[in-house]
């Protein structure tokens, strides 16, 4: 009989990790500062431009928690730490998608919520379809597609900000490429490339926050 998985089980998911010690992934751990910097920069912009926008503040808080959760995962490397890593990321994707559909595309709240629910339900199946190509990064491909779809629709309503969303999608695609390459190039680059995913993703999250705040500020 298979043993049930415990939240304290150790995980070894990334090239840089060479043992169970706390600092076995120093680059992956320390580059989570990119998320914290993105959250602080987003908060400063929010306070200056749209201090009454509660939804944007929630997203800024999620970005900060994402940095903390990812740091925990790349230091403790357990199943509970993995949950601390992936749950905030999933929250940001779905809350931001709702905000973007409502504010950028102009859908009423109920329609935007319906699309988000459908997106949530379809993501696992879409991830399975592309998993042979991108491995463990498959779960992020639907979010990449969503950025380009929303950005394309947003260009019609607001060309400058819509183009910023599309540019952010390009940066996210590069970031996702580094995440995908971490395992395949491990034999040639001991530290892997996952830390570049952190750095670029911090930039991606800040740019998404900036578009949301600037759109609301008019």
N, C-alpha and C positions, 0 to 999 in steps of 0.2 A: 504494500500500500504506500502511496506517495505521502511524504510528510507535508503537512500544511505549511505554507510560507509564512514566516514571521516578519513583523515590521522591523525587527532588529537584524535580519539577514544582511550580510555584507554584499555589496554589488561592485563589480569591476567593469564599468561600461566604457571607459575612455582610455585612450592611448597613454596619457601621461601617468596614470595611476600604476605604481609599481609595488604597492603593498597596502596593508590595512591602516597605516598610520594616518593621523589627522592631516598632516601636511604632505601627503603623497601626491597631491595635485596642486602645487603652488601656483602655477600660471592660471589654471582653470579656476582656482579659488579666488585669487586676488583680482582677476579681471572682472569679477562681479561688481567691482566698484563702478563699472560703466553704467550699470542699472541705477545705482544710487545717485550718481552724478546726473543721469537723465531725469530722475525723479526730482532732485533739488532744482535743476534748471527749469524743469516744467513747472514746479511750484512757484518759482520766482516770476516766471512769465504769467502764470495764472493769477497770482496776487496783483500784478500790475495791470493786467488787461481784463480779466473776467472773474473777479473775486466772488461773484454771485452764482457761478456755474458749478453746482454741486457735482454733477456727473463727471466733469473734467477733474475735479478734486479726487473723486473716487478712483479714477483711472491713474492719477498720479500716485495715490497711495498703493495701488496694486503694483505699479512699476517698482516702488521701493520694496515692497514685500517680495517681489520676484527676485530682486538682488539678494535679499536675506536668505530666501529659500534655496536659491541656487548655490550660495556660499555653503549652506549647511550640507547640501548634497555632495559637493565637491570636496568636503572635508570629512564628514562622518561616513558618507557613501553607504547608507543603509536604505532599506525600503521606506521607512518613515521619512527619511530625508528626501528621497525621490518624490514622495507625495508633496512635501513642502516646496519642491522645485516646480513640479508640473501643474499643480492646481492653480497657483497665481497666474501662470502663463495662459492657461485655458480661460481663466476668468477675464484676463485682459482682452484676449482675442474676441470673445463673445460679447462683452460689454462694449468694446470699441466698435465692433461690427454693428451693433444696434445703434449706437450714436451716429455712426457714419451713414447708415441707411436712412435714418430719420433726418439728420441735419444736412448731409451732403447731397443725398439723392432725393430727399423730399418725401419719403414715404411716411404715412401716418404711423403713430406709435404701434398700433396693433398689427399693421402689415410688417413693419420692421421687426417686431418681436416674432411674428410668424416665420419670417425668413431666417432669423437667428436659430429658432428651434429646428427648422428643417436643416440648416447648416450643421447644427450639433448632431443631429441624427445621421446625416450623410457622411460626416467626416471619417468615422471608422472604416466605412466601405471604400471611400476614396483613398484612404491611406493604404488599405490592403492592396488596392489596384496598382499603386505606384511603388509599393515596398520593394519589389524586385529591382527597381532602378536606384532608389535612394536609401534603402535600408531603414535604420531607426529614425531617419529624418522625415519619413513618409507622413507622419501626423501633422507636419507643418505645411505641407504642400497645399492643402485646401485654404489655409490662411494666406499663402502667397497668391493663389488665384483670386481670392476675395479682394486683396489689395488692388490688383490690376482691374478687376471688374468694377469695383467702386470708384477707383480713380478714373477709369474711362467714362463712367456715367457722370462723375463730378466735373470733368472738363467741360461738359456741355453747359453746366450751370455757372461754373466759376473756373475759367481756364487757368489762371495762375496757380490757385491752390490745388486744382485737379492735377496739374502737371507735377506739383510737389508730391502728391500721393503716388503718382506713377514712378517718379524718381526714387521715392522711398521703397517702392516695390522692387526696383532694380537692385538697390542696396541690400534688401532682404534676400533676394535671390543669390547674391554673392555670399552673404552671411550663411545661408543654408548650404551652399556649396562647400564652405569650409567645415561646417558641421558634418556633412556627409563624408568628406575626405579623411576625417580624423582616424578612422580604423584602417582604411586601405593603405595609407602612407606611413603607418606606424613604424614599420621596419626601417624606413629611411629618415624619419623625423621623430625622435624619441618623445618630444613634448607634444606631438600631435598638432591639430589645428583647431581644436574645440575652443581654445581661448580667444581665437579671432571671431568666432561666432558670438561670444559674449560682448566683445568690443563693438562689433558692427551692430549687434542687436540693441545695445544701449543707444546707439545713434538712431536706429530705426524707431525705437519707442519714443525718443524725444521728438523726432520729426513728426510722428503721428500726433503726439500731444500738441505740438506747435500748430499744426494745421487745424486741429479741433478748436484750439483757443482762438486762433486768428479768425477762423470762420465765424465763431460766436461773437467776437469783438467787432466784426464787420470791417 
